[in-house]
Amino acid sequence: MSYPLLIAEKPSQAKLIAQAMPHKVNKEYIEVLPCNLMKNGGIITHAIGHLVELVPASSYDPKYKEWNLSHLPIIPEKFKLQVIREKAKQFNLIKKLIHDNQITEIIHAGDPANEGQLLIDELLVLMGNKKPVKRLVTTSLTKRAITKALQNLHDNRKYEPLYYAALARQHSDWIIGINASRLMTMLFKEKGFSSKVGYSVGRCQTPLTAIIYNREKEIESFVSKPYYDLYATFNINNQIFTGKWFKDGEEHIFTKEDAKVLADFSLHKKAEVYSVKKEKREIRPPQFFNLNTLQSEANKLEGLSPGKVLEVAQTLYEKGLISYPRAQPQHVTPEEAKQFPIILESLRKISEYVPLIPSAIPDISNDKRYVDEIKTDDHYAIILTEQSVQLGTLSSHEFLIYDMIAKSMIAAHHPNTIENVTEIITVVHDNFSFSSKGKQVLDEGWRVVFKQGKENDSKSEEVLLPDIQENDIGTVISTELKDGMTSPPKRFTQGNLITIMSNAGAYIRSDAKGEYTNKELALGTVATRAAIINQIISKQYIRIEKNLVYIEPKGRMLVEALQNIDYLTSPVTTGMMEQFLNEMTNGKRDYKKDYNRYMKRTSEIIQEIIASTIKDSETWELDKYDDALKSRGDSIGECLLCGEPVLDKGNFLWL
């Protein structure tokens, strides 16, 4: 008898897939019993994330164990993989099953993205699989979604572009990382700057560090100066209201004497209404979350790091409660929209959500703000599944993320928030302009969904202005000066970093962007951004204090040393590479041929970087880092004789 072998990415995913079929759990794998989806039954096994990894440089040549500038560049003719030691048992089990004569077909059930494609494909390549491979594609792990996916398996060859794009990213990042990181570590060491943590350089992490460095410099160079705001209170037609002085878009007065003169002059002068603008404004509910917006909003609400948000969202996905979290789109397909009523009815069983769900659920399947197949790809927005949950079984962080996604879906089914917005421009003494802005909430609409448990509501934010007309005349009955200080640019938060990486083009000069759009100049992908942030934290380039981001001396030194190497510090470089990889992913290129072209160009670029950086290092001005880094080193403990810290200086220890 013959049957298929299905390989999932993780144990939890294998269990959820098995729920769609009759099965029994054996010691080593899950046995599927004969059923409609697998006629003769089958076997379900799983990886544990990546089971294999690229071999270290020393595996290509033992001399690379020693870090030496003369060895660079290190560029393998052919990349090799090795089994991750602690995962060897699972690797060997999968290999045994693949080569079992009763297994006639492999079902690839990795996550539906480049990395998921690579994760299983690289196993099949390394294990020498010759059997036909089908691809299970689903962005949800509910029984319904799994059943549908198993009924619509694809030929895995259709997804070869994803595999080659992921391979190109993996291999080029290895070349850039291993060479640039060794290069910078050795050059800094020559100048007396060494660190146990080492210096890591990459085409995404280094531009991000540079953006943070530039913001730090802006904050440090900012000189705060005092300003004064002038407020005038008017009596027009026996109606009292206040306006703020402005001129040519500026609303601050920067000389105290001028501000006082204007305040004294305006008192008791004629005030005439120059214009009254009234607008009824309808505000649409928020769009659904993608991973970027989920990470940013969760950081704003609770200070969760991007990495933590991804970890929690992945857990909810593996529990079958939300759709695939590593998603870029903020829209869903019409097919997924059919599940909205079922999802909301499932939420109606949870007491916390009952007051928030409309009694009659409207049909939003034709609303392009949420449902637009053109704006989806292999994934769609992060939404709930129809699977019910007891909120008490979720951790506090799981509840936060689940609640955010639930409320985004509920809000989409509420009417717009409607406000009356008014602006009155009043002119004093026919010469000085004052602006008065008011707001009145006519209908809370979707905002009621987010008011739960909050004392303040939109009504407390209302500013009501009198019903007066243009050309009405009155008097200034009082003036008031309020002083303040100009503020430096705001320091980034962890949540900001995710937004910055997705819109990195906004942080470089327009003339430096070339032909690339901001979207093409993004750093990393939704799936990798959290890891990139964690990388530059672990390498001590930045630190996080109370959710705010600070550049560290080590990060400063790296960016300043590389300031002439645009390839490593500019988002334009990674934009160019991402554009190429996206075209490869989407099948717009001959991926096998272009993979080789891509790797050849990566090798050429790294050779150019090595040559120019070694030359530039002769002029590096690093003396200012002596106290912060060179003299500090890394403490490896206290001296047994004097108690002073013992510092690791690379080739020697320093007391």
N, C-alpha and C positions, 0 to 999 in steps of 0.2 A: 504494500500500500504506500502511496506517496502523498505528501502533504506539504504545505508551505511553512517557512520559518519567518516569523515577524520579529524585527529587531527595533525596540523602542530606545529612546535616549536615556531614560532613567527608570528605576524600579517603579516609582509612583505612576508614571505614564503607562507602563506595561500593565499594571493592575487595572487602571481605568479603561484601557482598551479591551482588556479581558471581560469587563463587565457587560460588554455588548453581546457576548456569546456564552453559551454553556461551557463551563470549564472546571478544571480542578488544579489545585496548586501542588506541584511536586517540589521536591527539595531543591532542584536546580533551575527549574523553569515552570512556566504555566502551560498546561496541556489543554488545548481547545477541543471540545467534543464535536463530533460531526453535527453540522447545522447548515442553515441556508447560506451563511456567509463563508463558511469553510466546509465544503461538502464532505471531505474525508477527515475533518478535524485539522489540527495544526499545533505548532509550538510557538509560544511567545517568550522571548527572552529580552534582555535589555543591556545597554551599556551603562556606565556610571559617569555620565558626561564623557569627556574625551578619555579613551583608554590608551591612546598612543600620543606621542609627542615627537617633535623634531629632535634629532640627536644633537648633542652639544658640538661645538666647533672641534674639540679634541678628538671626536670620533672620526673626523675626516683626515686629521693628521695629528699625531701626538704632540707635535711642536706647539700646537695652539693652546696647550695647557699653560704655557708661559705667555703672558701678555707682553707683546713686543711690537713697536711701531713698524718694524721691518716686515712683519707678517701680514700687514694690511694691504689690500683688502682681502677678506676671507669670503670667497664666493664659491660654494660647492658646484661642481658640474652637474650633479644630480642630488637632490635632497633625499635624506633617509629618515625613516621613522623608527622609533623604538617603543616598546610597550612600557607604560608607566608601571614601575615595580609593584606598587601596592594594589594595582588593578589587574595583575597578571592572571589571577584565577578566573576572573570573569572573561578576560580576553580569550583564554584557552577554552573555556566552555563554549563561547560563541563560535570559535574556530572549529571545534569538534562537531557542533551542530551543523554548521555550513557544509562540512564535508561528509555529513551523514548521507548515505545513499538513499534513504527514504525521503530526504528533503529535496524537492525538485524545483522549488521556487523560493526566492527571498522577497520579503515585503519590507521595504525601507520605511520606517516610521519615525524618522528623525523630525525635529521641529521644522516647520515650514519656512525656512529661511536659509541663506547661504551657509551659515555656520552649522545648522542642523543637517544640511545636505552633506557638507564635508565630513561631519562627525561619523556618520555611518559609512559613507562612500570610502573614506580612507581605510576603514577596517576591511571592507570588501576587497580593496586593492591589495592591502598588505597580506591578507589571507589567501590571495590568489583565487577568489571566487570566479567560477565559470558558469554558474547557473543564472537563469534569467532573473531580473530584479524588477519588481513593481514598486511604485511609490504611493504610499498612503499620505494624502494631503488633507489636513484639517486644522482649523484655527481654534477649535474648541474640543474639549475632551468629555463632553456629555455623551450619554449612550446614543442619543439621536444623531449627533454629529459623527461619532465613530461608525455607526451603522451605515450612514450615508457615504462616508469616505471609503469603507470597505467594499461597498457596492460600486464604487467608481474609482478603482485603482488605475494609476497611469503607468506607462512604461517609464522606468527610471531614466532612460536615455534622454527623455525630454528635459530633464533637469541638469544635464551635464554642464550647461553654461553657469549655473549657480555653483557647481562644484569647482569649475576652473577659476571662476572669479574669487571664490573663497581661498583656493589654493594660491592664486597670484597674490592676494592680500597677505596670506600667511608667510609665503616665501619672501616677498619683498620686504615685509616688516622685519623678518629675521635678518636679512642682509643689512638693512639700514640700522636696525637696533644693535646687532652684534658689532658692526664696524664703527658706527658713530659713538656708541657707548664706550667701547674699548679706546677709541681715539681720544675722546675727551678725558676719560679717566687717567690715561697715561700722560697726556699733556699737562693736566692739572697736577699730577703726581710729580712730574719733573720740576714744577714750580713750587713744590712743597705743600700742595693741597691734596690730601688723600682722605678717604672716608671708607669705613667698613661697608656702608650702604652702597657706595659706588655712585657713578654718574650714568644716568640712563637718558638716552636721546631717542626720540621717535618722531615720525612725521605728523602725529596728532598731539602728543603730550608736550612737545617743545613749543609749537605755536601757541598752545593754551597757556603755558607758563609765561610766554612772551606777552600775551594779552594782559595777564594778571600783573606782570612786571610794569607794563606801561600804565596801567591804572594806578599802581602804587606810586609811580613817579609823578603822575598828575596830582595825586593827593598831597605828596610831599612838597611839590613846587607851588601849590596853591597858597595864595596870600589872602586871607580873609580881611574884609573891610566892612566898616559899619554902614548901615543904610537906615532910612526912615520912611515909613509908610504913613501917608496922610489920609485920614478918614473924615468925611464931612457928614453931618446929620442934617437932613432937610425937613422943612415943613412946607408941603405943597398941598393946597386944598385941604388943610387940616389933617393931612396924612403924614406920618413920621416914618422916615426910612433913612438908611445910611448908604453912602457910596465911597469907593476908593479911588484916589487920584491915579491917573495914568496919562502917558503921552508917548505916541509913536511906539506902542508896544511895551514900553518900560513902565513899571509901576513902583519902582524904588527911587527915592531921592537920596543922593550920596553925600550931601553936605548938610549938616545940621542947621546951619544958619539959613540956608535957602529953604529948608523944610519949615523952619519956624516962621520965616517971613511969609511964606505962602499960606500957612495955617492962620496966622494973624490977619493977613489980608482978606482971606475968604470969609472970615466970620461976619455974619449979618449981611453978606452980599446977596444980590439977586441970584436965584437959581432957576434955570429954565430947563424943562424936559426937552432934550434934543431928539431922542428916539426911544421907542418902546418896541422891543421885539419879543413876540410870544410864539412859542413852538410847542406843539404836542409831540412828544418824542416816544416812539415805541422801541423798546429794547428787547431784542431776541434772547431766548435762553442760551446758555453757553453751549458750545459744540461738545461732542463726546471727547473723551480723553484719548490721546495717544501716549506713548511712554514718556516723551519729553514733557508734555503738559501735566501728566500725572506726577512726575518727579518734582517739577517746579512747584506745583500747587501743594503737594504734601510737605515739601520743605517750608513753604510759606506758612502753612497751618500749624505744623508740629515740629518743624526743624529736622525732619528726617533727611538723612543723606540720600543722594541719588542711588547709591548702591543698596541701601537698606530698602528703599521703595521697590527697586527691581526684585530684590530677594523676596519680599513679601508678596508682590504681584505674581511672581513665579510660583510661589507656594499655593496661592489661591487658584491659579491656573491648573496646577497639578491636582488640586482637590476637585476640579471640574466646576468651579464657581464663577470664573470669568474666562473670557476669550484670551487668545494668545497675547501676552503682554508686550513682547518686543515689536510693537506695531508702530508704523509711521503714519498711516492714514487716520483721519478723524471722522471718516464716513463709513457707512456699512453698505452692503449690497441689498437690493430689494428682497433677495431670498432671506437674508438675516432679519430684515425688518418685519417679516411675517411672524417672527417669534416675539416681537415687542409685547403684544397683549398677553401672551402666555407668561412672559417674564414678570410683567407688572402684576398679574394675578397671583403669581408665586410670592411676590413681595407683599401682597395684600394679606398674606397669612402671618406676617411679622408685625406685631403690634406697633413697633416704632415707626413703621412706614404707612400704616393705615390712614392717619390723618393727612398724609401728604399726597396720596394718590387720588386723582380725579375720580368721582363716582362713575362717570361715563368716560372711558378711555378713548381719546380721539385718535383717528388714523393719521399718522405722520409719514406713512410710507412714500408719499409723493413730495415730501419736504426735502429739497435739495441741500438744506443746511445739514441734514443728518444722513440722508439716503441718496447716494450717488455712486453708481458702480464705476464710473470713469475715474473717480478720485480714490479708488481702492486699488490694491495690487494683490499679491498673494495673501495679504492680510487685510484686516479692516480695523476700525476703531476698537478700543478696549470697552467691552460691554459685559453685562452679566449674562450668565447662561440661565436656562429655565430651571436649573437644579435648585431645590430649596435648601435652606441652611438655618440652623439655630445659632443666632448671633452669640449666645453664651459659649459656644464651642470655639469661637475665634479668639486669638490673642488680641491685645489692644491695638497692635499695629495692623493686624489683619482686618480688624473691624474698621479702622480708619480708612484703609484703602478700599475695602468693600463698600463702605458707606459713601465714600466720594463717588464711586462708579454708579452705585444705586441711585444716588440723588441726581447725578447728571442725566440718567435715563428718565427719572421721574420728571425732572424740570423740563425736559424736551417735550413732554406731553401737557405742559401748562401753557396758558396764554402769555402773550408778551406783557412785560411790565410797561405801564403807561405813565408818563410824567408830563406835567406842564413846566416848561423851562422859560423863564422870563429874564431879559436883560434891559435895564433902563440906563441910558446915558444922560447924565445931567450936566449942564454947562453952567459954571459959576462966573459971573461978571463977564459973560460973553467970551470967555477966554480959556478957562481951565475945566478939563473934562474929568468926570467921576463916573465909575461903573458900579452898578448895583445888580447883583445876580440872585435870582430866586428860583426855587424848585418846589413843586407840589406833586405829590404822588397821587395819581388818580386811581390806579389799580396796581396792587403789588404783583399780580401775575405770578410768574415762576419764582420770584424771590421768596415767597412763603416757604418754599422747600428748604431754603438755607437759613431760615430764621428760627428753626426749631431749637429751643433751649437757650435762645439769646434774649437778653432783656431789651437791648436796643433794637429798634426797627427803623424802617425808612421814614416813618412819620417824625421821629426825633431829629432826622437830618433835614427836614423841610425848612426852607426860608421863604416866607410869604411876603410878597411885595404888594404895595397898594395898587388899586385899579385907577391909574391916572393916564392921561393922554399926552401925546406930543404937543409941545408949545405951552403946556401948563406952567405957571410961574409961581414960585414961592421964595423961601429964604433959607440961608444957611443958619441954623440955630446953634450949632456947636461944631468944633473941630477937635481932632485928637491925633497926636503923633504916637506911633508905635515904632520902637527901634529894634533892630536885629543885626545879624552879621551874615555876610554871604557865606555859603557852605561849599566845601570842596566836593568833587565828584563822589558819589556814594561808593562805599566799599562793596564789592561783590559778596553775595551770599552763595552757599553751595547750590541752591536752586537756580540762581542766576547763571552759574557755570554751564548748566545743561542748556539753557536758552542761548547763551553766548556761543557754545559749540555748534548749535544748529543754525546759527546766524553769524558765523565768524567773519563773513565778508563786511559786516557793518563796522568792524573794528580795524579795517585797513583803509588807506587812502583810495579814493575813487580811481585815481590814475594808476594805481598799482593792481587793480583788479583784472585788467585786461578784458578779455571777452567773457569772463565768468560771472554768473549771477550769484547773489548771496546764497541761494540754495545749493549751488554747486560748490561753494566754498565752505561748506559745513565740515566740521572736524569730527571724524568718527561717524558712527551710525547710532540709531536709537539703542541698539543692543550693546554697544561697546563704550558709550560715553561715561557711564558710571565707573567702569574699570579704569579708564584713562585718568579720571579725577583721583581715584584711589592710588594710582601709580605715582602721580606727582606728589601726593601727600606722603606716601611711603618712602619716596626718594628724598624727602625733606626739602623739596623745592618750595612748597607752600605749607602753611599751617591753618587750621580752622579753630577759631575761638568764638564761642557763642554764635555759631553759624556764619561768622564773617571770615572772609578769606584774606590772608596776609602773605606777602612774598617773604621767603626766608633768604638769608645771605647766600646760601648755596644756589638757590634759584636765580638770584640776581647775577651772581658770578657767571653762571651758565649762559644766561641770555646775553649779557654784555660781551662775553667771549665769542658768541656766535652772531653778533649783530650784523656782520657782513655776509653771513651765510643764509641768504633768504630761503634757500631750499628747506632748511631745517626750522626756520622761525616764522615763515609766512604761511597763512592758510591757503594762499594761491597754489602752493605745491600740492598740498593734500587735495585741494579742489580739482586740480588737474588729474590726479590719480583716481579720485573718487568718480569723476566723470568717465574715465576710461573703464573702471571696474563696473560701474552701473551699466554702461553700454554692453559690456561683456555678459553681465548678469541677464540683461534683457534680450540677449541673442542678436544684438545689432552688430556684433563683430564675429569674425571667425575665431571663436574662443581658443581653439587649440593653437592656431597660428599666432594669435595676438597674445596669448599667454607668454610665448617665447619672446615676442617683441617687447612686452612689458618687462620681463625679467632682464632682458639685455639692456634696456634703457635704465632700469634700476641700478644695474651693475656699473654702467657708465657714470651715472650721477654720483654714486658713492665714491668712485675713484676721484672725481672732480672735487668732492667735498674734502676728502683726505688731503689732497694736495694743497688746496686753498687754506684749509684750517691750520695745517702745519706751518704754512707761510705766515698766516695771520698771528699765530701764537707768539711770534717773535716780538710783536708790538703790544701784547696784552698788558694792560695796566691793572694789576691785581693787588697792589700793595694795600689798598684800603680794606681788603678782606683778611689781612693778617690777624687782627684781633678776633674777628668773628669766626674764622674757619681755621686758618693755618696754625695758630697757636693753640687752638682748642682741641682739634682732632676728635677722636671717639674714645671716651673713657671705657676701659675694660675692667675697672675695679680700683681699689685703693691700695696704695703702697703699704706693705706690712710694717715698714720701719717708721714712716712719717705720717701716714694717713692721707697724704695728698693723692688726687686722682692720677692714675697711670693712663696716658693717652696713646692710642694706636696711631702712629704716624706712617703707616704703610710698611716701609722696610725696617723701621726701628720703633722702639717705645720711648716715650718722653715723660719725664717726671717734672 
